[in-house]
Amino acid sequence: MLMPAQVWAWGQEGHRIIAELAYHYLSSGTRTKVDKVLGKHGMVYAANWPDEIKSDTIYPQSHKEGWHYQDLDGGMSDEQVIAALTNYPKEGGSMFRVTDSLRVLLKQEPTNHNALVFLVHIAGDRYCPMHMGHQDDYGGNKVKMKWFGSNTNLHTVWDSKLIDSQGYSYTEYVQFLVDKYDGERKELMKKTEAEMVVENYHVTSEIYQYQESFDGNTYHYIYKFHQPMEWQLYKAGVRLAMWLEQIYK
């Protein structure tokens, strides 16, 4: 009963934010090619489809094989995290493998509708800290928390509650993130996949470390983590745009 919860990353709004950010940064030529496959703004409207079909017979392997997450052990060195990008772990999901496979497939079949939608979605999952959470707690699903007095868990907080706490629509949030971070995009685009995955792992480690002393003050949690959360969303959108440019250039 615990494993299915892991497929919900960022919640619906988070995935739309990432897809809309990527769409914002696509060149006109790439945007036209993507629109031909998914329809105008289709990558935004379809961004949550891979979560919505988790109980369907379409792509059952996406759920059974853990496409949406890559849980790692705590206390790993940077070198061990980087190694997981190519020496895919036998346990804890297959997100790294699947993102690589989808990019290769789309290079060969650029009009493959379902592969494109899955890439849009899983590119977002890759930057959700609890989708690189610890194996022993199912990516934070077993870490119980109180959120303004209501029972929840660490995974759900990072999937949706932090985003929802800011009160923006997904289009408002995209504009906010572009206004705030656009000046850092060029430097962000220079980073390697190894650098990015290490950064993500460090964010996850910081979250777990804070959890050890968290006293239930939801306001302080939001104050501490809403900016790291926003940076993860922005990175995901920029990286997805980069991948699509490489595929459709």
C-alpha positions as CSV (number, residue, x, y, z in Angstrom):
1,M,0.0,0.0,0.0
2,L,3.0,2.3,0.5
3,M,4.6,2.0,-2.9
4,P,1.8,3.5,-5.1
5,A,2.0,6.8,-3.2
6,Q,5.4,7.3,-4.6
7,V,4.2,7.9,-8.1
8,W,2.7,11.3,-7.2
9,A,5.5,13.8,-7.5
10,W,5.0,17.5,-7.1
11,G,1.2,17.1,-7.4
12,Q,-0.7,18.4,-10.4
13,E,0.3,22.0,-10.0
14,G,4.0,21.2,-9.7
15,H,4.1,19.2,-12.9
16,R,2.2,22.0,-14.7
17,I,4.6,24.6,-13.4
18,I,7.6,22.6,-14.7
19,A,6.0,21.9,-18.1
20,E,5.0,25.5,-18.5
21,L,8.4,26.7,-17.5
22,A,10.0,24.4,-20.1
23,Y,7.5,25.5,-22.7
24,H,8.3,29.2,-22.0
25,Y,12.0,28.5,-22.7
26,L,11.6,26.4,-25.8
27,S,12.8,28.0,-29.1
28,S,10.0,28.6,-31.6
29,G,11.2,25.7,-33.8
30,T,11.2,23.2,-31.0
31,R,7.9,24.5,-29.6
32,T,6.3,24.0,-33.0
33,K,7.6,20.4,-33.2
34,V,6.4,19.6,-29.7
35,D,3.0,21.1,-30.4
36,K,2.6,18.9,-33.5
37,V,2.9,15.9,-31.3
38,L,0.9,17.0,-28.3
39,G,-1.1,20.0,-29.4
40,K,-0.6,23.6,-28.5
41,H,0.5,23.8,-24.8
42,G,-0.2,20.0,-24.9
43,M,2.9,19.3,-22.8
44,V,1.4,21.4,-20.0
45,Y,-2.1,19.9,-20.3
46,A,-0.7,16.3,-20.4
47,A,2.0,16.7,-17.8
48,N,0.0,14.8,-15.2
49,W,-1.2,11.9,-17.4
50,P,1.6,9.5,-16.3
51,D,0.3,9.7,-12.8
52,E,-3.4,9.5,-13.8
53,I,-2.9,6.2,-15.6
54,K,-1.0,4.5,-12.7
55,S,-3.9,2.0,-12.1
56,D,-4.7,1.6,-15.8
57,T,-3.4,-1.2,-18.1
58,I,-1.6,1.3,-20.2
59,Y,2.1,1.2,-19.3
60,P,1.7,-0.9,-16.1
61,Q,5.5,-1.2,-16.1
62,S,5.8,2.5,-15.3
63,H,4.3,1.7,-11.9
64,K,5.7,-1.8,-11.3
65,E,9.3,-0.8,-12.3
66,G,9.3,2.5,-10.4
67,W,9.8,4.9,-13.4
68,H,8.8,7.9,-11.2
69,Y,11.4,7.7,-8.5
70,Q,15.0,6.8,-7.7
71,D,15.2,6.3,-4.0
72,L,18.8,6.2,-2.7
73,D,20.4,5.4,0.6
74,G,21.3,8.1,3.1
75,G,24.9,9.0,3.6
76,M,26.1,8.3,0.1
77,S,29.2,10.1,-1.2
78,D,29.0,12.4,-4.2
79,E,30.8,9.8,-6.2
80,Q,28.3,7.1,-5.3
81,V,25.4,9.3,-6.3
82,I,27.0,10.2,-9.6
83,A,27.7,6.5,-10.3
84,A,24.0,5.8,-9.9
85,L,23.3,7.8,-13.0
86,T,24.9,5.2,-15.2
87,N,25.3,2.1,-13.0
88,Y,21.6,2.0,-12.3
89,P,20.7,0.8,-8.8
90,K,19.0,-2.6,-8.7
91,E,16.5,-1.4,-6.1
92,G,14.8,1.9,-5.3
93,G,13.2,2.6,-8.7
94,S,14.3,3.2,-12.2
95,M,13.9,6.9,-12.9
96,F,17.5,7.5,-14.0
97,R,17.3,4.6,-16.5
98,V,13.9,5.6,-17.8
99,T,14.8,9.2,-18.5
100,D,17.9,8.1,-20.4
101,S,15.8,5.6,-22.4
102,L,13.0,8.0,-23.2
103,R,15.5,10.6,-24.5
104,V,17.1,8.0,-26.8
105,L,13.7,6.7,-27.9
106,L,12.5,10.3,-28.8
107,K,15.7,10.9,-30.8
108,Q,14.7,7.9,-32.9
109,E,10.9,8.5,-32.8
110,P,10.4,12.2,-32.2
111,T,6.6,11.9,-32.8
112,N,6.1,9.2,-30.2
113,H,3.3,10.9,-28.2
114,N,3.4,8.7,-25.0
115,A,7.2,8.8,-24.8
116,L,7.2,12.6,-24.9
117,V,4.5,12.9,-22.2
118,F,6.4,10.5,-20.0
119,L,9.6,12.5,-20.5
120,V,7.8,15.8,-19.6
121,H,6.5,14.2,-16.4
122,I,9.5,12.2,-15.2
123,A,11.8,15.1,-15.9
124,G,9.8,16.8,-13.2
125,D,9.9,13.8,-10.8
126,R,13.7,13.9,-11.1
127,Y,13.8,17.2,-9.2
128,C,11.3,16.4,-6.5
129,P,13.5,15.7,-3.5
130,M,11.4,12.9,-2.1
131,H,11.6,11.1,-5.4
132,M,15.3,10.8,-4.6
133,G,14.4,10.0,-1.0
134,H,15.6,7.1,1.1
135,Q,14.7,3.5,0.3
136,D,14.0,2.5,3.8
137,D,11.1,5.0,4.2
138,Y,9.8,4.7,0.6
139,G,10.9,8.2,-0.3
140,G,9.5,9.9,2.8
141,N,6.1,8.1,2.7
142,K,6.7,6.5,6.1
143,V,7.9,9.7,7.7
144,K,4.8,11.0,9.5
145,M,4.3,14.8,9.9
146,K,1.7,17.3,11.1
147,W,0.8,20.1,8.6
148,F,-1.2,22.8,10.3
149,G,-2.5,20.1,12.7
150,S,-3.4,17.5,10.0
151,N,-1.7,14.2,9.6
152,T,0.4,13.8,6.5
153,N,3.9,12.6,5.6
154,L,7.2,14.0,4.3
155,H,6.6,12.8,0.8
156,T,3.2,14.6,0.5
157,V,4.6,17.8,1.9
158,W,7.1,18.0,-1.0
159,D,4.7,16.7,-3.6
160,S,2.1,19.4,-3.0
161,K,1.7,21.1,0.3
162,L,4.8,23.4,0.0
163,I,3.6,24.5,-3.4
164,D,0.0,25.0,-2.3
165,S,1.2,27.1,0.7
166,Q,2.2,29.9,-1.7
167,G,-1.3,30.3,-3.2
168,Y,-0.3,30.9,-6.8
169,S,-1.9,29.4,-9.9
170,Y,0.5,27.4,-12.0
171,T,0.8,30.3,-14.5
172,E,1.4,32.8,-11.8
173,Y,4.1,30.6,-10.3
174,V,5.8,30.3,-13.6
175,Q,5.9,34.0,-14.1
176,F,7.2,34.5,-10.5
177,L,10.0,31.9,-11.1
178,V,11.0,33.4,-14.4
179,D,11.2,36.9,-12.9
180,K,13.2,35.6,-10.0
181,Y,15.6,33.2,-11.6
182,D,15.9,34.0,-15.2
183,G,19.3,35.7,-14.7
184,E,20.7,32.4,-13.4
185,R,19.5,30.3,-16.3
186,K,22.7,30.4,-18.4
187,E,24.9,29.3,-15.6
188,L,22.4,26.6,-14.7
189,M,22.4,25.3,-18.3
190,K,26.2,24.8,-18.1
191,K,25.9,22.3,-15.3
192,T,26.4,18.6,-16.0
193,E,23.9,15.9,-15.2
194,A,26.4,14.7,-12.5
195,E,26.4,18.2,-10.9
196,M,22.7,18.4,-11.0
197,V,22.0,15.0,-9.4
198,V,24.5,15.7,-6.6
199,E,22.8,19.1,-5.9
200,N,19.4,17.3,-5.7
201,Y,20.8,14.6,-3.4
202,H,22.2,17.4,-1.1
203,V,18.8,19.0,-1.0
204,T,17.2,15.7,0.0
205,S,19.8,15.2,2.7
206,E,19.2,18.6,4.1
207,I,15.4,17.9,4.3
208,Y,16.1,14.6,6.2
209,Q,18.5,16.3,8.5
210,Y,16.0,19.1,9.4
211,Q,13.3,16.4,10.0
212,E,15.3,15.1,13.0
213,S,14.7,18.4,14.9
214,F,11.4,19.5,13.3
215,D,9.1,20.6,16.1
216,G,5.9,20.8,14.0
217,N,6.0,24.5,13.3
218,T,4.5,24.5,9.8
219,Y,5.1,28.2,9.3
220,H,8.9,27.8,9.9
221,Y,9.0,24.8,7.6
222,I,7.5,26.9,4.8
223,Y,9.9,29.7,5.6
224,K,12.9,27.4,5.5
225,F,12.1,25.3,2.5
226,H,9.8,27.3,0.1
227,Q,12.8,28.8,-1.7
228,P,14.7,25.5,-2.1
229,M,11.4,24.0,-3.4
230,E,11.1,26.9,-6.0
231,W,14.6,26.4,-7.1
232,Q,14.0,22.7,-7.7
233,L,10.9,23.6,-9.8
234,Y,12.9,26.1,-11.8
235,K,15.8,23.7,-12.4
236,A,13.4,21.0,-13.6
237,G,11.8,23.3,-16.1
238,V,15.1,24.6,-17.5
239,R,16.5,21.1,-17.7
240,L,13.4,19.7,-19.5
241,A,13.7,22.6,-22.0
242,M,17.3,21.7,-22.6
243,W,16.5,18.0,-23.2
244,L,13.7,18.9,-25.6
245,E,16.0,21.2,-27.6
246,Q,18.5,18.5,-27.9
247,I,15.9,16.0,-29.1
248,Y,14.1,18.3,-31.6
249,K,16.8,20.7,-32.8
